[in-house]
Structures are given as C-alpha cells and as structure tokens.
Amino acid sequence: MRNVRLRPAGDLSIFRRLALAAWDDPRDPSIHGTLELDATAALAYLETLHARTGERPTLTHLVGRALAVVLAERPELHVLVRRGRLYPREDVDIFFQVALTDDHACGTSDLSGLVIRNADRKSVAAIAHEFGERLAQIRRDCDPQIAAVRHRLAALPTGLLRPIQAVLDVVQYRLNLRLPGLPRDSFGSAAVTTVGMFGIRWAYAPLFPPAHWPIILLVGAVTPRPWVVEDQGVARVEVRPVLPLHATLDHRAVDGVQAARLSKRIEELLTHPELLDAPTT
C-alpha cells in the first residue's frame, strides 16, 4: 500500500526542470524575523552615555548588550547544537562582525570579527570601549586572538579550506577540545552585525555554519518614518527614528514561541535602555 497517493505531474517548464536539477531537498533550519522599533530613547541614551563616559557607543553595541542580557535571562536560547542535542552554554560571549578595508584605492574589503566575552556582565560603555580597542588592533593586523589565525588561513590553498574546516569543527565542537594556538570558542554564543552604516534598512545575515550560533541579529539603518505614539490613551502620528532589527534563528534551538519572547524582551530593553544599566543576575 502506498504511503502517499501521487499522480504524474505532466509537462514542466524549463525553469522548473532546472530548479529540480539545481537544488536538493531543503535542509537549512534557518528562520527569519524582523522587529521595527522607535529608536528615540535609544539614541538619546547613547548621547547621554557619550557625554558621561567619553566613549562612543553605537546602536550595534546597544543591541549586542541587549542580546547578551536576554541570553543570560533565557538559558534555553543560549545553547550549542552538538551531536543532535542542545547543550546550554555557561558564558555569554557576543560576536560582532566588522568590515576591514584592505585597499582604499580599489575599494576591496574583507570581513573579520571580534568577541566580547561575558557581555551580559559588561555595561554598554565597557562594551564600546573594548570593541574600539579590539577593532583598532584588528585593523592594524595585530589582534592577539585572530591575527595569527588569519595569516595561517590566508596561506592555505583554497582547496584545503573545506577539509581543514571540517576537521576543526569535529575537534572543537563535536569533541569539545581546545586546540593550541587557536582562541577558545572563537565565534562566541551569538552574533550581531550591521548594514546600517551603508544605509541599508532590510537584509538578513546567514548563520555561518562553523560558528554554531543559534541567533544572529542584523542592525539596519535608522530612518525617520511616521510612527503611532500613544500618550494617556490618545494615539497620534509623529515622525520618529525607526530602527529595524533582522534576526536569523536556528529552528533546531529556537521555536516560534521563544522567538516571540526574544523579540518582546529585545524591544523592551531597546525602548527603555536604562534597563540595560541594571546588573544581570
């Protein structure tokens, strides 16, 4: 007896035939979601923080701190998928992706990143300070954590990168062994990246397989837009700076209910950024 009742499909278009030849069955667990919020309070908070501390925190630092707080509050989201099981992480380390300009004349660039360790226990100002110092080191190619690794990778033939990466993945994540000469947990717990500096409002970042992140947040460009503001039960429309956040989530670790809770808490923290000053328990 047949499991599924089927019949022939008939003639297919050329595109459909090419599509069937090009792709296998879908196996990517990524899910996506977007949150837009009024950034008025967040921008004012950053200005006040700069005046008080002399640091120059950005919305990217603020989002990274908010994500770290949520992961600390909700350990069920703060996990590593390993050998078909979920393992809660002990340290909330946030990876920030950064762009490196290699050739100003040609405009070519490369991507790198840095990890802020224990970001749930650091203030926004502290994150901004550490981020600035690390970024300067990376751009001078003297960062102690990743400079040597980048040099080794650059020296490898392209054909060897995939098998070497596969071996590293087995050793570091399946066997959970630290290799000498490589930074510990070099991609952290989750990631934040931004395209707002390029004026891009909408985009989704991929989950980079070697990183094993369950969550990556992309910060879009803030733009002035009409926004409904409620005051004592009265709604009116004002022009407000609107911040779009775009999430890519690993559905093996995060479901719809958890994603909704994540979104709600992120919105609460970014629209009331003074909450981020409270110590994380």
N, C-alpha and C positions, 0 to 999 in steps of 0.2 A: 504494500500500500504506500502511495506517495505521501511524503511529509508536507509538501506544498503543491497545490494544484496550479499548473502552469500551462501556457499555450505559446506557440511561436509568435515572435514579435513582428514579423513581416519585414518589409524593406526599411533600412535605417539610412539616415542622412550621412553624408561624408564626415561631417563633424562628429556625429555620434560614434561612428566607427573608429575615427581617430582617437576620440576620448576613451573609448573602451580599450584601445590598444595602449594608450599612454599611461593610464592610472590603474593601480591595483585597488583592492578593497580598502576603504578608509580605515586607518588605524591610529590617526592622530587624536589624542584625547583633549586637545585644546578647546576651551570655550572662551567666549569674549563678552565683555560688557562695558558700558560707558556710563559715567557719572558726570553730570554738569552741576556746578555749584557756584554760588555767589562768592567771589574772592575778595570782597571789600574788607572783611575783618582780617583775612589772612595777609593781605598786602599792608594794611595798617600795622599789624603785629610785626611784620618784618622790618618796617621802617622804625618802629619803636625799639626793636631789638638792636638794630644797627646803631641808633643814637645812644643806646645804653651801653653796648659792649664794644663798639667799633668793628665788629665782624660784619660781613656782608652775606647774610643768609638769603637763600633764594627759595622759591616755591618748591624746587626739587628737594632741597634739604628738609623743608617742612613736610612734604609728602613722605619722604623716607622716614622721618621721625614718627609720623602718624602710623605708617605701615608697621614699624617696629613695635609701637605700643599695642596695636591690635593683635599682632602675632604673640606678644607676651600675654595678653589677656585671653587669647583663644588658642591654647596649645594644640587643639585638634586641627588647626590650619597650619601650624608650624611643624611640618613633618617632612621627612625624606622618604620617597618611594624606593624601596630597596628589596630586591628578590621577591616581588609580589606582595610585600607587606608595607605598612606605614610605621615609620619609626619617629616618634617625637624628638625634636632637636632640643638641646639644652641651652644653646647660645643663639641669641637673635642678632644675626650679622646681616647687614643690608649691603648689597652690591649696587654701586652706582656706575652706569656706563658713561664713558667720556669719549669725546672725539679728539683725535690727535692730528694736527695738520703737519704733514711731512714736507710738503713742497709748496710754499706760498705762491710761487710763480705759476705752477701748473694747477694749483688748487686741489691736488690729491690729498687724501686723508686716510687715516686708519682709525680703528676703534680699539679702545682698551677699557679698563675699569678699575675700580678700587672698592675695597670692602671696609665699611665702618663696623668694627666689632662692638658687640653689646650696645647697639644703637638704641635699644629700649631704655638703657640706663644713662644716656647722654642727652644733654639739652640740645635744642636746635642750634644755639650759638656754638656749642662744643663740636657738633657735627660739622657745621660750616667751617670752623677753624681747622679741624683735622682734614676735611675734604680739600680745602685750599692748599694746605701744606703737601698733602699726598699728590694732588694734581700737578703742582709745580715740579715735584720730583719726577713724576711720570713723564711730563713733557720735556724734562731735561734728560730723560732716559737714565735716571739714577735712583729709581724707586727700589728699595731693598727687597721688596716682596716679589715684584714681577719683572724687573729689568732683565735679570739673567734668564728667566723662562722665555721671554720674548726673543732674546738673542738666539737661544737654542732652537726655538720653533722656526725662526727666520732662516736658520742654516739648514733645515731639513728639506729634502726633496718633497714636492707636493704629493707624490705617490705614497710616501711613507706616513703622511699625517693621519690618515684614517686608521691604519692598523695600530699606530702608536697610541692614538687617542682611545681606541678600543681597549688596549692593554691597560692604559692608565685608568680608564673607567672601571674595569674589573677590579684592579688592585685597590683604588681609592674608595670606591663606593660599594661594590659588591662584597669585597673582603674587608673594607673599612680599615685599611692600613695606610699610614702616612709614609710617603717616600722622602728620603733625604734630598735636600736641595729644592724641594717644592713647597710652596706655602700651604699651611693647613687649611682645608676646606676653602679653597681659593675663590669660590663663587658665592659663598655665604648662603643665607636662608631663603632670600627672596631678592627681587631686583627692582630698581627704579631707573628709568631712562627718560629722556625728554627730547621732543622735537619743537617745543615752544619757541626756542631761540631762533629757529628758522621760519617762524611764522606759520607753522603747520598746526591746525587745530585737531584734525582727526587722523588717527593712524593706530595700528595695533602692532605691538612688538611680539616676535615669536619667542616661545620657550626654547632656549638654547639647550639641546639635549645633554651636553657634558656638564651643565650646571646643576641639573636636577632641581630646579626651582619649581615650587607649586604655584607661584604667583609672580608676575611681573607687571608693574604699573608704568604706564607711559603718560607723561605730563605734556598736554597740548598747550597751544598758545592762548593766553588770556586776551579776550576781545570784548569790547563794550557791546552789550546787547540788551534789548528790552527784557525786564525781569519783573515778575509779580512779587511785590513786597507786601506783607501783611503786618499791620500795626493796630493792636487792640481790636482785632476782628474786622478791620477795614482793609480791603485789598486795593492796591493801586499799582500802576505800571511805572517803573523807573528804569533808566539806563544804568546798568551795573556791569562791573568787570566779571566776566564769566570764565571760570576755569574748567576745561574738560579733562577728565581722567579716563584713561582707557586701560582696562585690565585684560590680561590673558591668563587663564587659570588652567591648571591640570585637573581635569574632571575625575581622575582617579583619587585625588586628595580633597577636592572641593566640590560640593554639590550646590544646587540652586539655593537651598535654604541658607547654607553657610555663606554663599556669595552675597545674598541679600543682607545678612548680618554684617558682613565685612563692609559692604557699601554704606550701610546706615551709620556705622561707627566711624568710618573714614570721613563721611560728610559732617558728622557731629564734631569731630576733632578739628577739621579744617575751617569750619564756620565759627567755631569757638576755640581759636588756637591757644588761648590762655590755659586750656585744659592740658596742653602738652607740657606745661611747666610743672605739673604735679609729678612727683616721683612715682615710678612704676613699681608696683608691689609684686 
